[in-house]
Amino acid sequence: MERRKKIRRKVVPKICRLCENKVKYIDFKDPETLKKFQTEKGRILPRRITGTCLDHQKMLSVAIKRARFISLTL
């Protein structure tokens, strides 16, 4: 019986776009920036998809929730 070899793919680490731009604070009054980190239905995208670091992901989630509360985003 012939055994198949598993193909290993190289994992390319995602780099936080916000760290690259040296963002210190994410403003909840900027809906265009926040929409990049949401789905079409308005759900927050996880870190493994967006590639953001832990600190920026926490800031993003707080900013999106604040923007939702005052009806700026979905």
TIFITOR-827729 format. One record per residue (C-alpha): x, y, z. Coordinates in steps of 0.25 Angstrom, whole numbers. Layout:
<pts>
PT  xx  yy  zz
PT  X  Y  Z
...
</pts>
This chain:
<pts>
PT  xx  yy  zz
PT  0  0  0
PT  5  14  -4
PT  6  24  7
PT  3  39  4
PT  13  49  9
PT  6  61  16
PT  9  74  9
PT  13  84  19
PT  10  99  16
PT  19  110  21
PT  11  118  31
PT  13  133  28
PT  11  141  41
PT  1  153  39
PT  6  166  43
PT  -3  176  50
PT  -6  187  41
PT  -9  197  52
PT  5  194  59
PT  12  197  45
PT  5  210  45
PT  8  213  60
PT  -6  215  63
PT  -8  218  78
PT  -23  220  79
PT  -34  215  70
PT  -45  226  69
PT  -59  221  70
PT  -64  233  62
PT  -57  228  49
PT  -67  217  43
PT  -58  215  31
PT  -47  210  38
PT  -56  201  47
PT  -63  195  35
PT  -50  189  30
PT  -50  180  43
PT  -65  176  42
PT  -73  166  34
PT  -84  171  25
PT  -94  168  36
PT  -86  176  46
PT  -79  165  54
PT  -65  167  59
PT  -54  159  51
PT  -45  151  60
PT  -30  153  61
PT  -27  141  53
PT  -33  146  41
PT  -30  161  42
PT  -16  159  47
PT  -17  170  58
PT  -9  169  71
PT  -16  167  84
PT  -15  181  89
PT  -21  187  76
PT  -32  176  75
PT  -36  180  89
PT  -37  195  85
PT  -44  191  72
PT  -55  183  80
PT  -57  195  89
PT  -58  205  78
PT  -67  196  70
PT  -76  194  82
PT  -76  209  85
PT  -79  213  70
PT  -91  203  70
PT  -97  209  83
PT  -98  223  76
PT  -102  217  63
PT  -90  220  54
PT  -87  206  49
PT  -96  193  48
</pts>
